[in-house]
Amino acid sequence: MAKEYRELIDSRKVKNQVELARKIGISRARVTQILRLLKLNSLIIQELEKFGDPLKSNVISERMLRPYINKPFVGQKALLNILKSFSPMKIEIRKYPLKCFRC
């Protein structure tokens, strides 16, 4: 989703984050939160994309990833390992974000 939002802005299909937010019916702050996911390491983003479309299943949420944006690669990699260790069914029923201790 973050890549799609960035593409809409970069291709000038929308003028800025405010216009994008209005078009899709969310706040500008929410658009910013989603776009910040692109600050994750590119290798981590590639691995996360393998989990599939987040709109079709609640495997990984933006809110779950947010705390890891500014962590070094090692911390981001630890999150990825945690996510891979759970089956999709276990992740979907989890109500609270996964915690990675000492990341």
Secondary structure, DSSP 8 states (H G I E B T S, - for coil): -HHHHHHHHHTTSSSSHHHHHHHHTS-HHHHHHHHGGGGS-HHHHHHHHTT--TTT--SS-HHHHGGGTTS-HHHHHHHHHHHHHS-HHHHHH--S----TT-
